[in-house]
């Protein structure tokens, strides 16, 4: 009887021996934690740094070219072959020469499971529309709880005491720390700084969706005071990975202590633009349920359970333009309020006191603003 194997079995087999595979196909490299950092064998690099293979997850990426994929993609990429030849090579390498690849019947499609809508419109995008959801999820799992890490030290430098939040309820579980992340090209990283950076990693969820839709990364570097701050060498120290439209970072459960899906009917939720502002609001009033929209442009898209009756937008005091016209963020905010009300949600806006830019400035000792 002919033995059959599925492509997923080949990928899993390669993943199980990813370190050997990485060292064979990209030999000019070295291990850093779970990652094999190597010269890309398909192009002429001047130094190692952008080509990274995670030997635990089986995922790889060249952040200089945006090429990335799983273990089988790694074989195809490094050997410069098509997928069929990559499968043949992988079978030989795994000792599966006599095993046939299982083929699904013609016209086969994965079953579609329909479920009744449970969230406020606009609906969350289908999981299949997000190519990077699984990559984002694995990246978040690869990070460690924020605990005593440079990420918690970064927040402490902004006046945010996570231990106090833990005493009041629990440490924000959406926040984690990754010791070694590569920065993609859209961060405009100068060539001398093309190296891994530690980062605070935040999970972005969409209620009713499946798992984590995306992650937000705040890249970190030591500061002059012996603590940690945003990586100033980067033009963009904060970046997202995945389709985060409509999603949010769940920072604080408020007085109920329940997940947002289990909130009481008629509940309100406070939505901040950034993580630091959201944590600052939670510390100022622990009774509020707080989520972070990542950007003011996402306020209007936030997907919420139907039990949520009202949204409190914790916004920043953006100065008007020199011409006297409203700031761009103010225009976006006005449109968001209109759209949220069209969805049947009550909306109110809270701002920090006049003269204070944002909510974190009330806690941040470096801001010079007295709380």
C-alpha positions as CSV (number, residue, x, y, z in Angstrom):
1,X,0.0,0.0,0.0
2,X,1.4,3.4,-1.0
3,X,2.2,5.7,1.9
4,X,0.8,9.2,1.6
5,X,1.9,12.4,3.2
6,X,0.4,15.8,3.2
7,X,2.3,19.1,2.6
8,X,1.6,20.1,6.2
9,X,3.5,16.9,7.3
10,X,6.5,17.9,5.2
11,X,6.4,21.4,6.6
12,X,6.2,20.0,10.1
13,X,9.1,17.6,9.4
14,X,11.3,20.5,8.2
15,X,10.3,22.6,11.2
16,X,11.3,19.8,13.6
17,X,14.8,20.0,12.0
18,X,14.9,23.7,11.3
19,X,18.3,24.3,12.8
20,X,19.9,21.7,10.7
21,X,18.1,22.9,7.6
22,X,19.0,26.5,8.2
23,X,22.7,25.7,8.7
24,X,22.7,23.6,5.6
25,X,21.0,26.1,3.2
26,X,22.3,29.3,4.8
27,X,25.6,28.1,6.4
28,X,27.2,31.6,6.9
29,X,25.5,32.4,10.2
30,X,25.3,32.0,14.0
31,X,22.7,31.3,16.6
32,X,21.2,34.1,18.7
33,X,18.6,32.6,21.1
34,X,16.1,30.7,18.9
35,X,17.3,32.5,15.7
36,X,19.9,31.6,13.1
37,X,21.2,34.9,11.8
38,X,22.9,34.4,8.5
39,X,24.0,35.8,5.2
40,X,21.2,35.4,2.5
41,X,22.6,32.8,0.1
42,X,20.5,34.3,-2.8
43,X,22.1,37.7,-2.8
44,X,25.4,39.4,-1.9
45,X,25.1,40.7,1.7
46,X,27.9,42.7,3.1
47,X,27.0,41.6,6.7
48,X,24.7,39.3,8.5
49,X,21.7,40.8,10.2
50,X,18.6,41.0,7.9
51,X,18.2,37.3,7.2
52,X,16.7,35.6,10.2
53,X,15.4,32.0,10.7
54,X,13.6,31.1,13.8
55,X,14.5,27.4,14.4
56,X,11.7,27.0,17.0
57,X,8.8,28.3,14.9
58,X,10.2,27.4,11.5
59,X,9.4,30.9,10.2
60,X,12.1,33.0,8.4
61,X,12.4,36.5,6.9
62,X,14.8,38.7,5.1
63,X,13.8,42.1,6.4
64,X,15.9,43.8,3.7
65,X,13.8,42.4,0.9
66,X,10.5,41.6,2.8
67,X,10.8,37.9,1.6
68,X,9.5,35.5,4.3
69,X,7.6,32.3,4.8
70,X,7.5,28.9,6.5
71,X,10.0,26.0,6.4
72,X,9.0,24.8,2.9
73,X,9.2,28.3,1.5
74,X,12.7,28.5,3.0
75,X,13.7,25.5,0.9
76,X,12.2,26.9,-2.3
77,X,13.7,30.3,-1.6
78,X,17.3,29.2,-0.8
79,X,17.5,26.7,-3.6
80,X,15.9,28.9,-6.2
81,X,13.3,26.3,-7.3
82,X,9.6,26.2,-7.7
83,X,7.3,24.6,-5.1
84,X,7.1,21.2,-6.7
85,X,10.9,20.9,-6.8
86,X,11.1,22.1,-3.3
87,X,8.7,19.4,-2.2
88,X,10.8,16.7,-4.0
89,X,14.0,18.0,-2.4
90,X,12.4,18.2,1.1
91,X,11.1,14.6,0.8
92,X,14.6,13.4,0.0
93,X,16.1,15.4,2.8
94,X,13.6,14.0,5.3
95,X,14.0,10.4,4.0
96,X,10.6,10.2,2.5
97,X,11.6,9.4,-1.1
98,X,9.1,6.5,-1.4
99,X,6.2,8.4,0.0
100,X,3.6,10.0,-2.3
101,X,2.1,13.4,-1.7
102,X,-1.6,13.2,-0.8
103,X,-3.8,15.0,-3.3
104,X,-7.2,16.4,-2.5
105,X,-10.1,15.6,-4.8
106,X,-10.7,18.1,-7.6
107,X,-12.8,21.0,-6.6
108,X,-12.3,20.4,-2.9
109,X,-12.6,23.5,-0.8
110,X,-12.3,23.9,3.0
111,X,-15.7,23.9,4.6
112,X,-17.1,27.3,5.4
113,X,-18.6,27.6,8.9
114,X,-21.2,30.3,9.1
115,X,-21.9,31.8,12.5
116,X,-24.5,34.5,13.5
117,X,-23.0,38.0,13.8
118,X,-22.2,39.0,17.5
119,X,-20.5,42.3,17.0
120,X,-21.3,45.8,16.2
121,X,-20.8,46.8,12.6
122,X,-18.4,47.2,10.7
123,X,-17.8,43.4,10.9
124,X,-14.3,42.1,11.6
125,X,-12.5,41.1,8.4
126,X,-12.5,37.3,7.7
127,X,-9.4,35.5,9.1
128,X,-8.4,34.5,5.6
129,X,-8.0,38.2,4.6
130,X,-5.1,38.6,7.0
131,X,-1.9,36.9,5.6
132,X,0.1,37.8,8.6
133,X,-2.3,36.8,11.4
134,X,-0.5,33.5,12.0
135,X,2.9,35.2,11.9
136,X,1.8,37.9,14.3
137,X,0.4,35.3,16.7
138,X,3.6,33.2,16.7
139,X,5.6,36.4,17.3
140,X,3.5,37.2,20.3
141,X,3.8,33.7,21.6
142,X,7.5,33.9,21.1
143,X,7.6,36.9,23.5
144,X,7.6,36.5,27.2
145,X,5.2,38.0,29.9
146,X,6.1,41.7,30.4
147,X,7.0,41.2,34.2
148,X,10.5,42.4,35.1
149,X,11.7,43.2,31.6
150,X,13.0,46.2,29.6
151,X,9.4,46.7,28.4
152,X,8.1,47.2,32.0
153,X,11.1,49.4,32.7
154,X,10.2,51.5,29.6
155,X,6.7,51.9,30.9
156,X,8.0,52.8,34.4
157,X,10.0,55.5,32.8
158,X,6.8,56.9,31.4
159,X,5.3,56.9,35.0
160,X,3.3,53.7,34.4
161,X,3.5,51.3,37.4
162,X,2.5,47.9,36.2
163,X,2.9,46.5,39.7
164,X,0.1,48.8,40.9
165,X,-2.2,47.6,38.2
166,X,-1.4,44.0,39.2
167,X,-2.3,44.9,42.8
168,X,-5.6,46.4,41.6
169,X,-6.5,43.5,39.4
170,X,-4.0,41.9,37.1
171,X,-1.0,42.6,34.9
172,X,-2.1,43.5,31.3
173,X,-1.7,40.2,29.6
174,X,-1.9,41.7,26.1
175,X,1.6,43.2,26.7
176,X,4.7,41.1,26.3
177,X,8.4,41.6,25.8
178,X,10.6,40.2,22.9
179,X,14.4,40.4,23.4
180,X,15.3,40.2,19.7
181,X,13.1,41.5,16.9
182,X,14.2,42.6,13.4
183,X,13.0,46.0,12.2
184,X,11.3,46.0,8.7
185,X,12.4,48.4,6.0
186,X,9.3,50.6,6.5
187,X,10.9,51.7,9.8
188,X,13.5,53.6,7.7
189,X,16.3,52.1,9.7
190,X,19.7,53.5,8.9
191,X,22.1,50.9,7.5
192,X,24.5,51.1,10.5
193,X,21.6,50.3,12.9
194,X,20.3,47.3,10.9
195,X,20.3,44.9,13.8
196,X,17.8,43.2,16.2
197,X,16.1,45.4,18.8
198,X,14.2,44.4,21.9
199,X,10.5,45.4,21.8
200,X,7.3,45.7,23.8
201,X,4.8,43.5,21.9
202,X,1.0,44.0,22.2
203,X,-1.7,41.6,21.0
204,X,-4.4,43.2,18.8
205,X,-7.8,41.4,19.0
206,X,-11.0,41.7,17.2
207,X,-14.0,40.5,19.3
208,X,-15.6,37.5,17.6
209,X,-12.5,36.9,15.6
210,X,-10.2,33.9,15.9
211,X,-7.2,34.6,18.1
212,X,-4.8,37.5,17.6
213,X,-5.3,39.5,14.4
214,X,-2.1,41.5,14.6
215,X,0.6,42.8,16.9
216,X,1.9,46.2,17.8
217,X,5.7,46.6,18.4
218,X,7.4,49.4,20.4
219,X,11.2,49.0,19.7
220,X,13.3,49.8,22.7
221,X,16.9,50.9,23.5
222,X,18.8,51.8,26.6
223,X,18.5,55.5,27.6
224,X,21.1,57.8,29.1
225,X,19.6,57.4,32.6
226,X,20.2,53.7,32.7
227,X,16.6,52.8,31.9
228,X,14.8,52.0,28.6
229,X,13.1,54.2,26.1
230,X,11.9,54.1,22.5
231,X,14.7,53.3,20.0
232,X,15.5,56.8,18.9
233,X,17.7,55.5,16.1
234,X,14.6,54.4,14.3
235,X,12.5,56.9,12.3
236,X,9.5,54.7,13.3
237,X,9.9,53.1,16.7
238,X,6.3,51.9,16.7
239,X,4.9,49.5,14.1
240,X,2.1,47.1,13.6
241,X,2.2,43.7,11.9
242,X,-1.1,42.2,10.5
243,X,-4.5,43.6,9.6
244,X,-5.4,45.6,12.7
245,X,-8.4,47.5,11.2
246,X,-11.2,47.3,13.7
247,X,-9.0,45.6,16.3
248,X,-7.8,46.9,19.7
249,X,-5.3,46.1,22.5
250,X,-7.1,45.0,25.6
251,X,-5.4,46.9,28.4
252,X,-7.7,46.9,31.4
253,X,-11.0,45.1,32.3
254,X,-12.3,47.7,34.7
255,X,-14.5,47.2,37.7
256,X,-16.1,44.0,36.4
257,X,-12.8,42.1,35.9
258,X,-14.5,40.3,33.0
259,X,-13.4,39.9,29.4
260,X,-15.0,42.4,27.1
261,X,-17.1,39.6,25.5
262,X,-18.7,39.0,28.9
263,X,-19.3,42.6,29.8
264,X,-22.7,43.5,31.2
265,X,-25.4,44.8,28.8
266,X,-25.2,48.6,28.7
267,X,-21.5,48.8,29.5
268,X,-19.1,51.5,28.4
269,X,-15.6,51.1,27.2
270,X,-12.8,53.8,27.2
271,X,-10.7,53.8,24.0
272,X,-7.3,55.4,23.9
273,X,-5.1,56.2,20.9
274,X,-1.9,54.8,22.3
275,X,-0.9,52.1,24.8
276,X,0.7,54.6,27.2
277,X,-2.3,56.8,27.3
278,X,-4.6,53.8,27.9
279,X,-2.6,52.5,30.8
280,X,-2.4,56.1,32.3
281,X,-6.2,56.3,32.2
282,X,-6.5,52.9,33.8
283,X,-4.2,53.9,36.6
284,X,-6.2,57.2,37.1
285,X,-9.5,55.4,37.2
286,X,-9.3,51.6,37.6
287,X,-13.1,51.3,37.3
288,X,-12.9,52.0,33.6
289,X,-12.6,49.3,31.0
290,X,-9.8,50.4,28.7
291,X,-8.7,49.3,25.2
292,X,-6.3,50.9,22.8
293,X,-7.2,51.6,19.2
294,X,-3.5,52.0,18.1
295,X,-4.4,55.1,16.0
296,X,-7.1,57.7,16.1
297,X,-7.9,56.7,12.5
298,X,-9.1,53.3,13.9
299,X,-11.6,54.8,16.4
300,X,-14.4,54.6,13.8
301,X,-13.6,51.0,13.0
302,X,-13.4,49.5,16.4
303,X,-15.4,46.2,16.6
304,X,-17.3,45.8,19.9
305,X,-19.7,43.2,21.3
306,X,-23.3,44.2,21.1
307,X,-23.6,44.5,24.8
308,X,-21.4,47.7,24.7
309,X,-23.7,50.7,24.8
310,X,-21.2,53.6,24.9
311,X,-17.7,54.5,23.9
312,X,-15.5,57.0,25.8
313,X,-12.7,58.4,23.6
314,X,-9.6,59.4,25.6
315,X,-8.1,61.8,23.1
316,X,-5.0,64.0,23.0
317,X,-4.8,67.8,22.9
318,X,-3.4,68.2,19.4
319,X,-2.5,71.8,18.7
320,X,-4.1,73.5,15.6
321,X,-2.1,74.1,12.5
322,X,-0.1,77.4,12.2
323,X,-2.8,78.6,9.9
324,X,-5.4,78.2,12.7
325,X,-7.1,75.2,11.0
326,X,-7.9,72.2,13.1
327,X,-5.3,69.5,13.4
328,X,-5.7,66.5,11.0
329,X,-6.4,64.2,14.1
330,X,-9.3,66.5,15.1
331,X,-10.9,66.1,11.7
332,X,-10.5,62.3,11.8
333,X,-11.9,62.3,15.4
334,X,-15.0,64.3,14.3
335,X,-15.7,61.7,11.6
336,X,-15.2,58.8,14.0
337,X,-17.7,60.2,16.5
338,X,-20.2,60.6,13.7
339,X,-19.7,57.0,12.5
340,X,-19.8,55.5,16.0
341,X,-23.1,57.3,16.7
342,X,-24.5,56.0,13.4
343,X,-23.8,52.5,14.7
344,X,-26.1,53.3,17.7
345,X,-23.3,53.8,20.2
346,X,-23.3,56.7,22.7
347,X,-20.1,58.7,22.5
348,X,-18.4,61.0,24.8
349,X,-14.9,62.5,24.6
350,X,-12.5,63.1,27.5
351,X,-9.3,65.2,27.2
352,X,-6.4,65.9,29.6
353,X,-6.3,69.4,31.1
354,X,-5.5,72.3,28.9
355,X,-1.8,72.7,28.3
356,X,-1.2,68.9,28.7
357,X,-0.6,67.1,25.4
358,X,-1.8,63.6,26.3
359,X,-2.9,61.5,29.3
360,X,0.5,59.9,29.8
361,X,2.0,63.4,30.3
362,X,0.1,63.5,33.6
363,X,2.1,60.5,34.9
364,X,5.3,60.8,32.9
365,X,8.1,62.3,35.1
366,X,10.0,63.3,32.0
367,X,7.2,65.4,30.6
368,X,7.6,68.1,33.2
369,X,3.8,68.2,33.8
370,X,2.7,68.0,37.4
371,X,0.1,65.3,38.0
